[in-house]
Amino acid sequence: MSLVENLNIKFGSFHLEIPKWEILDEGITVLSGPSGSGKTSVFRALVGLELAPGFKWTFQGVNLAILKPSERKLGIVFQSLDLFPHMTATENILFAARARGIEKKLAMMRLMEISDSLKMEKFLNRSASILSGGERQRVAIARAIIGQPRMLFMDEPFSALDLDLRNESRKLIKELLRKEKIPTLLITHDPGDIEMLGNKVSKIQFGRIIDQV
């Protein structure tokens, strides 16, 4: 297990308070809750975008909380996806590989493997600015995992897709993560995400984890 302890952050009258919370180090942990419940605050604290003095996050014997964000070696897919619009799909993915220090030949091999799993061949050479929502999402996920991160974080990754695309994307991503063996934290409020993807479901409300299944 990946263990989060003493995660406390105050934003005015809102208080995020998580004394102890376990995230799977295999499979997909879902953090679910309504808007304003604290999901995004947890996400930002764990990836290092929000300061949370005194908290501890132990993953495979390493306290990730004391590391700089770049040293935590996390793959991140934001809800906005944040692709470089002037680059092709391939260029976006390989840019992330270079940033991780991955040798070019290995990066190309990884790109082909991931592309095959996510069925990306038809749009790899297209500019990100003209990709569909589903295509952009797959590029963002490929970019996040090409560096073989310790853990993948996904924040509402299916929210911009219609129902048919959501179901297709869920199936592709579930199989990819199983194959890659990358533990994942999925932030969502969508029951479909929870039912199809969650190996463990943690519910958050008013800044507190109220249920773990």
Protein Blocks (a to p, Z undefined) as FASTA:
>chain_A
ZZdehiacdehjbccddfbacddfedjddddddehilmmmmmmmmnopaccehiacdeeh
iafklpcfklnopacddfklopafkbcfklmmmmmmmmnopafklmmmmmmmmmmmnopm
lmmmpcfklpcfklmmmmmmmmmmmnopabdcdehkllmpcfklmmmmmmmmmmmmmmno
pacddddfbfklmmmmmmbdcddeehiafbdZZ
